[in-house]
Amino acid sequence: MPKLTYLTKFTPHSPTELARLCAFTMTFGCLIWNLDVLTFFDLAPIEESFQAFVLGLALSATFLTYGIGRNENQRLHWFDAFLAVSSIGLLWYVSWNFVRLKEDGYST
C-alpha cells in the first residue's frame, strides 16, 4: 500500500511554515471577504470584527518570522511563541465578541 506522504507535507515544522500558514489564512479570508462569499450563507460579519481577525493573523506571522535575536536556522524563542499565541487568541476573541464588547464595553 502506498504511503500518503502528501498529508504530512502540510504539517508545520518550523516557525516560518507557521507564519506562512497564518499568511495563507489571512489571504484566503480576505478573498472570501472581498468576494462577498459570506452573503451567500446569510452571514454578515462586522468590518471591525474582520479587521481584528486579520490583525491577529498578521501579528502572529510577524512574531513567528522576526524573533528576538534569532537567525533563520535557530529555534523559536519561547517569548515569540507566547506573543504569537496570545496575539492571535486575543484578537480572535475580540473578533468573535465585537458586538458585545462594543455595546457593554470591557467592564463585563
C-alpha positions in Angstrom: 0.0 0.0 0.0 1.4 3.4 -0.9 2.3 5.9 1.8 0.2 9.1 2.0 3.2 11.5 2.2 1.3 14.5 0.9 -0.7 14.7 4.1 2.4 15.3 6.2 3.5 18.0 3.8 1.1 20.5 5.4 2.2 19.8 9.0 4.1 22.9 10.0 7.6 22.1 11.4 9.2 25.5 11.7 8.1 29.0 12.7 8.4 30.1 9.1 5.9 27.4 8.0 3.5 28.5 10.7 3.9 32.1 9.6 3.2 31.1 6.0 0.1 29.2 7.2 -1.1 32.4 9.0 -0.4 34.4 5.8 -2.3 31.9 3.7 -5.3 32.0 6.1 -5.2 35.8 6.1 -5.1 35.9 2.3 -7.9 33.4 2.0 -10.1 35.3 4.5 -9.5 38.5 2.6 -10.6 36.8 -0.7 -13.7 35.5 0.9 -14.5 38.9 2.4 -13.9 40.8 -0.8 -15.8 38.4 -3.0 -18.8 38.6 -0.6 -18.9 34.8 -0.3 -20.4 35.1 3.2 -23.5 36.8 1.9 -24.4 33.6 0.1 -24.7 31.9 3.5 -26.6 34.8 5.1 -23.6 35.8 7.2 -22.8 39.5 7.6 -19.8 40.0 9.9 -18.9 43.4 11.0 -16.0 45.1 9.3 -14.1 45.8 12.6 -14.6 42.1 13.6 -12.9 41.0 10.3 -10.1 43.5 10.8 -9.4 42.1 14.3 -9.2 38.7 12.7 -6.7 39.8 10.1 -4.7 41.8 12.6 -4.4 38.7 14.8 -3.1 36.6 11.9 -0.7 39.4 10.8 0.8 39.8 14.3 1.2 36.1 14.7 3.0 35.8 11.4 5.3 38.7 12.4 6.2 37.2 15.7 6.9 33.9 14.1 9.0 35.4 11.4 11.1 38.0 13.2 12.2 36.8 16.6 14.2 38.1 19.5 17.8 37.7 18.4 17.0 34.6 16.3 18.6 33.7 13.0 16.6 31.8 10.4 18.2 28.4 11.5 17.5 28.8 15.2 14.5 27.6 17.1 11.6 29.7 18.1 12.1 31.6 21.3 9.5 31.0 24.0 8.7 34.7 24.2 8.0 34.9 20.5 5.7 31.8 20.7 3.9 33.4 23.7 3.4 36.6 21.8 2.2 34.8 18.6 -0.3 32.7 20.5 -1.6 35.4 22.8 -2.0 38.0 19.9 -4.0 35.6 17.8 -6.0 34.4 20.7 -6.8 37.9 22.0 -7.7 39.3 18.6 -9.9 36.3 17.7 -11.7 36.8 21.0 -12.3 40.5 20.1 -13.4 39.4 16.6 -15.8 36.9 17.9 -17.3 39.1 20.7 -17.1 42.5 19.0 -20.7 43.5 19.3 -20.9 42.6 23.0 -17.6 44.5 23.6 -18.8 47.5 21.6 -22.2 47.7 23.5 -21.1 46.7 27.0 -17.5 47.8 26.9 -14.8 45.9 28.7 -16.5 46.0 32.1 -18.0 42.5 31.9 
